[in-house]
Amino acid sequence: MMHVRRLTKSDGRKLVLYGRAPLPESIEAPSPAGETPRAWPELRWHPLRAEWVIVSAHRQGRTYHPDAAANPLAPTLDPRRPTELPQGPWDMAVFENRFPSLVAWDDPAAPLPQDGDAWPPRAPARGVCEVVVYAQEADTSLGALPLDRIELLFEVWADRTRELGERHFIEYVMPFENRGLEVGATLAHPHGQIYAYGFLPPVVAAELAQQALHLEVTGHGLIGKVMDNERADGRRMLFDDGTSVAFVPGFARYPYEVWIGPREPLRRADDVDAPTRASLARALKTVLLRYDGLWGRPFPYVMVLHQAPTDGRPHPEAHFHLEFYPPLRAPDRLKYVAGAELGAGTFTNDSLPETRAAELRAVAIEEPAR
């Protein structure tokens, strides 16, 4: 059972605590020292790509990990002491980002960025940005958490997807994690984030379009077809218990890219039931243990949850799943996104997905069990 305590910080930002045990009414929401900056990020239209660019210059002053690249504008914070969080028996916490890329724009005093003749065309960057803290312990990671705690994370994602998706201006809720300085993580404390967008992001829109086309032509989901093909091939599979799967896709763009998802075509995090959450938690922990065991070091990655939009339409084409984009080719070699990839959008994977999957499969781990 998940217990929830919803609080409001003195600066108006929301804090939600989650736990397996009841959370006492006496818990109060702390706020960091100093004034929370008020900023109004905006969208600027890119005419050649036909997509919005978020402009959020106030984020230059956000808190950084002391070991991150030097930023003279940013204060540093001891990563072992997240001052945004209270004492108490909570297991996970979610709070609104103090330096968001997207804001609600529901303040009547907000300066509208569009004046009719502006170039490029502009609009308010509507949305919500949240931080998801996985644990009170600073010296742990998502993969090191017990299965019950990882299951709780899936419940937290479901709760946030449901609550944020009910806001009239939110069209897409995207939980994700940037782990490691190599991918730009600014704090060491184990955490992820959630961006709730007021528009449909371009990558999501393109993926959904392909999934909708495949469903229309074949009558079957595209992600389910990918999973069936990977299970039939078998060489790139990392986990398969009949309910959930994890695999290196045969078309991986990154050397150690992994996908995780339920075989049933569930649309969003809030459609996942308890048995499927338990299966997904085992799959996720298995992958993370293999990542960290590969070279005996914390493995950097970007983890992104793909799910259906919250725009009120049914989206039968969508299939909830996780994708990992690790930036490493080898322990000391980064996978850089270079000219052909940035300029043309064509990724080059300089290793065989089968080889990378075999490396991950060869990592000796203790199989997660309840």
N, C-alpha and C positions, 0 to 999 in steps of 0.2 A: 504494500500500500504506500502511496506517495502522499506526504503531508506538505502543504503549501502555506507560506506566510507572505502576504503582499504588503509592502511598506513604501513610504515615500520619504525621500531625503529632504533636507532643509532647503535645497536648491530646486526642488520640484521633480527631480529625476526618480524613476521607479526602481525599486529593489524587490526582487522576489527570491525567497529562500525555499529550498526543497530539501526534504529529508525523509528517511524511512521511519523515524520516530516523531512523535508530536513535537511541534515547535512552540516554545513558551510565548505567551502574550507579552512578556516583559522585554523581548528583543526589540531594540530600536535601531533605526537606520542611521549610520554615521555618514558624514561627508568629509572629503579631504579638506585640508587647510587651504585658505585662499578662496577667492571668488571664482565661481564657475564661469568660464567665458561664454558670452552670448554671441552666436554666430549664425549667419543665414547662408549656408552653402547654396549654390545655384547650379542648374543644368545649362550647358551650352551645346547647341546643335552642331554636329559635325556633318556638313552637307555631302561629303563624298562617301562616308560610311553609313549615312542615314541612321545615326544613333546619337544618344546623348552622352556628353562628357560631364562628369561631376567635378565642379570647381569648389574646393573646400580649403582655402589657404590657411585658415586658423589652425589646422591640424599640424602645422609646422611647430607649434608650441606644445605638443602633447608629450606626456611622460615617456621616457625611453629607458630601456635596460641599460645599466651602466657600461656593459661591454659592447653595446651596439655602436654603429658608426657615429662619430662625434656630431652633435647638432647643437650649436651654441645657443639656439633659441629654446631648446627643450630642457626642462628640469629632469633630473634623474631620481629614481625611487628605488629603495631597497626591494628587490623582487620577492623577498621572503615575507614582506609585510604589506599585504594589500589593504591600504587604509580605507578603501571603499566598503569594507565588509565588517560586520559586527562579530562579537564573540557569541557562541551558542552552539547547540548541537545540530547545526545544519550540515548537509552533505554536499549540496551544490547550490550555487547562487547565480542570479542573473541581475545585472543592473544596466541602466542606460549609460552608454558611453559618454564620457565628459567632453570628448573631442569628436563629435559625430561627423560623418560625411553626408548624412541625410537627417533632416529634422521635420517635425510635424507641420511647421508653418501655420499653426493655428492661433498664433499671437496676432491680434489686430494691429499691433505696432510694427509687425514685420515689414521691412522694406521690399516691395515687389520688384524683382529684377528686370521685368519686361516693361519697356516703355513704348513699344510700338515700332520704333525705328532702330532698335538696338541691333548691332552686328557683333558677333553672330546672334541668332535668335536665342532667347534665354527663357528659363522657367524656374520656379522654385524647386529645389532638390528635396521633394517630399519623401519622407520615409522615417524609419526608426533604426538606430544602431545600438546593439546591446552587446555586453560582454558576458560570457558564460564561464564561470569559475568551476572547475571540475572537482576541486578538493580544497580543504583547508591546509593540507600539507603542501609546502613549497617544493619539497625535494622528490616529488613523484611525477607521474605522467599518466596520460589517458590509458596507455597500454598496461601500466602497472596496477591499475585499479582492479578490485575484485569484480567478478561478473555482475553481481547485484548492483554495483555502482554504475557500471556501464549500461545496464538495463535502465537504470534511473535516468541516464542521459537521454536515451531514446524517449522516455516519458517527458523529460524537460523539453526536448525539441518539439514533441507533440503539443504540449501545453502552450509553448511560445508561438508555434505555427497557428494554432487555433485562436489565441488571444490577439496576436498581431494581425492575422488575416481577417478578423472581424472589423478592423478599422476601415472606414469607407475609402480611404485613399491608398490602401496597400494592395498591390497586385501580385507580389511575389515575396516569399519568405525564404531566405537562404542562410542556414547555419553553415559555418565553416570553421576551420582551424588552420592557422599558420604556425607551424612548429619549427623553432630553430632560428638562429640569427641568419642562416643561409637564405631563408625565405622572407626575412624582414620582421620577424617577431620582435616586439619592442619590450616585452616583459617575460621573465623566466617562469613565473608562477603558472602552473598548468591551467590553460584556459583556451576557449574558443570564442567565436563571435557569431552574431546574427545580424544580417542586413535585411531589413524589410523594405522593399522598394515600392515607390509610388508609380513605377512603370515596369514593363517586362524587359529584363536585361537582354541584350542582343544574342548572347550565346544560348540562353534559355529559349528564346524565341525561335532560333534556328533549329535547335534540337527538337522542340515540340512540333515544329512544322514537318520535320522528317518522320517523326513518330506518327503524326496524324495521317500523313500520306501513306505510310506503310499499313496502318490500320485500315484505311479506306480501301486499299488495293487488295490486301491479303485477308483482312478480317482478324488478324492477330497482331499483338503488340511487338514493336521493334526490339525493345530491351529484352523481352522474353525470348525472342528469336536469337539474340546475341547469347543469352545464357544457355539456351538449348544447344547452340553450336559449340560453345566452349565446353559444355559437359560432354558432348559427343566426342570432341577431339581429345580432351582430357589432359593434354600436355601442359596446359597453363593454369590448371585448377589448383587453388590453394586451400579451399574449404568447400565442403558440400555435405550437408546433413539431410538433404531432401527438402528442407524448408528454406534455407538460405544458401547462397553461394558466394565465393570470393575467388577472383581469378585475375591474371594479367591478360588484358584483352589482346587478341592477335593483331589488332591495329593500333596498339599503344603508341602514343606520341612521346611519352617519357620512358626512360629505360626501366624504371621500377613502378610504373603505373599499375594500380590495382583498382578493380571495381568490386563493390560488395552490395548485395541486395537480396530481397526475398524473391523466391520464384513466382509467387502469386503477384499479379500486377496491381499492387496497392498504390494508390495515387500519392498520398502524403503521409507525413509522420504521424498525424492523428488518425490514420486508418490502420495503424499497426496494432495488432492485439498482443496479449501477454506472451503466448507461446512463440510468436514470431519475434517479439523483442528479445526473448531469451536466446533464440537461435542467432539473431543478428549480433547480439552481444558476444557470443562465442566466436562468430566469424570475425568481428572487428578485433577482438583481443588476439585471436590467432594471427591475423595479419600484422598487428602492431608488435607482437612478440617476435615474429619473423623479421620484421624491419630492424628492430633494435638488436637482434641477435646476429644479423648478417655480418656486421663488422665489429660487433662488441662495443658500440657507441650509440648514443641517442641519434635516431634517424630523423633528419628533417623532412618535412612534407607539407603540402597543402592538401587538406581534406575538405571536400565540398559535398553538401547534401543536395541532390537533385530531386525535385518533387513538382507536383502540379501547382499552377498559380492559384491565388486566392481571389480571383476576379469574379467569382460567382458562377462561372461556367463549369460544366461537368468534367471536361478534359479526360475522356476515357483513354486517350493515347498515352498519358503520363504513367511512369513506373518509378516509384520511389527507389532511390539507390544512392550509394556513396561512391565518390571517385577520389582517388589519391594521385597527386602530381608531385612526386619527389624530384628535387632539383639536382640529384647526384647521378653521376655515371660510375663513380668509384669512390672509395673513402676520401680521397683527396682531390677529386675532380668534379666540378660543378657542371650541370647541364645548362648552358647558357642559351637563352632565346636570342638567336643571332639574326643577321640581315635578311636571309630568305624567309625566316619564320615571322619576323616582325613586318617585313615589307610585303611579302606575298601571302602570308598566312598558311604556308605549307611547312609542316613540321618535319624534321629529319630525326629519326631515331637511329643512332649509330650502333645499335646492338639488337640482337634478335629477341623478341618477346619470350620465345621459348627458352632461351638461355637464361634470361633474368628470372623467369618463373622457376626454372630448375634450381637456381641459386637460392631463392627464397624457400622452396620446398625442402632443400637440403639442410636448412637451419634446424638444429635440434631444439625443440621446445617441449615444455610440459603441456600437453593438450588441456585447454581450459575445460573445467568441469564445475558443475554447481556444487 
